[in-house]
Amino acid sequence: MTTESRTLITTRNEFHDALRWAFEQAAQQGCRELWLVDGDFGDWPLAEKAVLEQLTAWAQSHRRMTLIAQSFDDFARRHPRWVEWRRQWSHVVHCRTNTELESGRMPTILLAPGLLMVRLSDAVHHRGIRSTEPADLLQVRETIDAVLQRSEEAF
């Protein structure tokens, strides 16, 4: 299913393309916040040069990125370029962890409030949706808020 505002994600490549699209849109539109939620971000293209260029374009004054994971243990090994990028933008990036959720229960979401979202409903088979529909944005915001309530600073 593809409409102007919603696109189904059915493969790993489509998931990565959706994330790249989201980072590009966030940079172009200048949204104030980005929320990234995943168990460990192991399957996100955060170390790609093009993604980091989009994040750099986005990360201007008065911006805020929040990452929520169950674990950041392997993050530096998987995404060394992102870790280096974060050193420069540490005033923008906030990392939190929620260890209360059962393994595999952490949602996989990218949200730019008021702009777009990417969500996998099945992270194993890379099934999900990217959307600009207000109802979808509200739904994932509520999911993030529930995870955030039981999180603490990390990384």
N, C-alpha and C positions, 0 to 999 in steps of 0.2 A: 504494500500500500504506500503510495506516495501522493501527498497533496502538497499544496504550497507551504503548509505550516507543519505537516507531520510526515516523517519518513520512517519506515520500519528498518531495523537493523537485523540482519540475519547471518552475518559472518564476522569473523575477527577483523578482516580488512575493512568492512563497512563500519565497524565500531571505531577503528582507528581513524578512518576518514571522517566520521561524525565528530570525533574529538578535535581533529585538526580544523574542521569547519567551525566548530564552536570557539576555539581559541582565535581563529581568524576573525570571526564575527565580533567577539568581545573586543579585540584590538581595534577593529574598524569603527564599531559603534561606541566604544569608550565606556562600557558599563563600569560601575563603581566597585562591584563585588564579583568574585568568583568563588564558588564552593565546589570542592572536589572531594568525593567520598568513595572509598573502596577499602577492601580488606587489607591490601598491601601495595596497591598500584603497580603490581608486577607486570600487568599487561597493558599499561598505558604508554604511549609514545612520548614520554616527558623528556627523554634525553635527545630527541631529534633536534637538529639545528633549526629547522623551520619553525617548530613549536616554540623553541626558546626565543626566536626572533619575534614571534607573535606576542609572547608573554612580555618581552621587553617593550614592545610598542604599547602594550596595554598598561604596564606597571608604571603609571605616572602618578603625580601627586593625588592624594586622597583616594587611593585604590586599596583594596584589601582582598587577599586570597586566603582562604581557609581550607586546609586539607584535614580530613578526618579519616583515620585508619584504625584497624585493630592492631597493626604492628608496623613500625617503620624499620624493623631490624635489617631487612635486605635492601632498603631503599637506596642507600648510598652506593651499593654495589651495582644495582640495576640502572640507576639514573645519575651517574657521576656528574654529567654536564648540568643537570638540573640543580644538584646540590651546590655546584660552583655558582650557578646563576643566583640561587637563593642567598648566597653570602652577600652579593651586591644589593639584593632587594629584601633583606631580612626585615626591614621596617614595614614591608607590605605583606609578607607571608607569615601565616600563623598555622602551626601544626598541632593537632589534637589527636588523642587516641581514646577509643572506647573499647575497653577489654571486657565489658560485661556481656556483650552480645556473643552468642554461641558461634563457633567457627563456621564460616560460610554464610552467616546471617547478615553481614554488613552489606548494605546496598551499594551498588555501583552507579554513581551519579556525578554529572557535571552540571552545575546550575549557574547561569548568569541571570540573577533576578530581573524580571521585567523584560528579558530579551530571549532567552533560549534555555533548553535543557537537553541533556543526553542521559538516558537511563537504560541500563541492562536489567531486564527482568529475569534473565537466565544467563549468568556470567560464564557458565561452563560451555554453553553452546552459542554464546554471543548473540542472544536474542534480546531485542529492545527497541527503543524508539528515540528519535531526535525530534524535537518539537519547539515551536514558538507559540503554541496555544496557551492562553492564560490559565486555563483549568489544569493543564499538565504542569505548568510552572508552579502553581499553587500546591498541587499534590506532592511534588518532589520537595518543595520547601517544607511542608509539614513533616515529611519523612526525615529530612535533614534535621529539623528542630528536635524531633524525638531522639535521634542519635546524639545530637549535640548536648542535650540535657545531661547525659551520663558520661560525658567526655571530660578529659583533662589535658592540660598542656603537655606536649611531647616533642620529640625530635631533638 
